[in-house]
Amino acid sequence: MKSPLLLLVFSFISTLFYGQVSVTATAGTPGPTSYTTLKASFDAINAGTHQGVIVIMVDANTTEAASAVINASGSGSASYTSINIYPTVTGLSVSGNLAAPLIDLNGADNVTIDGRVNATGSTKDLIITNTSTLSTVGTSTIRFINDASSNMVKYCTIKGSSTSASLGIILFSTTTGSTGNDGNTIDNNNITNSADANRPLNAIYSAGTSAKTNSGNIMSNNNVYDFLSRSTSSNGIQLAANNTGWSISNNSFYETASFIPSGAGTYYIIYASDVTVTDISISGNYIGGSASNCGGSAWTKTNVQSNPITAINLIVGPTTSTISSIQGNTMQNFIWGDAGATSWIAININDLTTGDVNIGTVTGNTIGASSGTGSIAYTPGATNATFWGIRIAGSGIVDCENNTVASITAANSSTFATNIYGINKIAAAGTTIISNNTIGSTTTANS
């Protein structure tokens, strides 16, 4: 029997000799061929060395000194039908400190990054990290650009800390192509900061190109946690200009420990922020708590700063094919203290919205809990603070049914300081249907 020391030495020598990444292909050079970085394997594919159905196996940790860019098949010498990337042993990472994308899907199609060992099981194993805190254009951990379409990232832990308001850990960018970055899926990942002291301004950010929208992308079953910046305004998922047909479903957004901001700023968890965003589906997400599905202890924010928060905020333009929809989401398990007269809003149909929105028409949303008190505890620090369960504005048609707003507690040291609205239609709003909703127990404790 070989000793553990001999096995360790053998493993080290094998990695040193064979490289950290190995590639096989059905055309060109079949391999397996070894490379020392993910970038080197991508460069070989771009050069046409490996073609057809390509498998990239991460056999050891890699440190990327420059962006690992995979170009579109048919661009230059690249020729492939699919690329599948996965680790072969547990505990591996692909990392770098780049003022650029760590992994850049530049017009690439049919690329799968699968964090499971040997692409089997259900464990999120591969860690992909860009530690850069810079705001240089493109800085991200994974970027989709120039018609990158039909790609999938799944079962990974993805970390980043870019400090630009127009970037994210995962970035859907613009295009010089013909259609936009379409039909990509981000599924069953952990998405978080690369260092708790350096948090990003967006976990996921998308801004497409006019008339070439980023469309049909799916964000599903992910855990997005410890993502809000302590010092300034920030977001979980932000869909900025030129996005359509996105599905954001069954994700969990939470803070694993008490959240203590160091500066004033506004927080949005899911944010469609431009009238060029259309036909969005937001369903089955959990916002709150310290674990997935609003589990664990409460998402607790101290009252040292003034920080309004909106869980789901929609600015959407005219409906083009499918009415934007907010169904079956749960927002609960919060203790939110604030230093000012701010607002806590669960669902906001923004004043700028011109499109139609259905809220709870298929499956009602739960804001707080159906029974008890204090599922959401809001403690602002100045007069005229406001809690909204569902706030409806804009000029479109909004159908709001079957939702529950209950177990809300608001406390304030100022007399009559906190206003609580279960469902509130702003006077200037367009056509609104409000029916079959449950507005349950709310408690105020003003002095």
Summary of the structure (lengths in Angstrom):
residues: 447
radius of gyration: 23.3
end to end distance: 74.9
largest distance: 79.5
contacts: 1742
relative contact order: 0.07
helix: 7%
strand: 45%
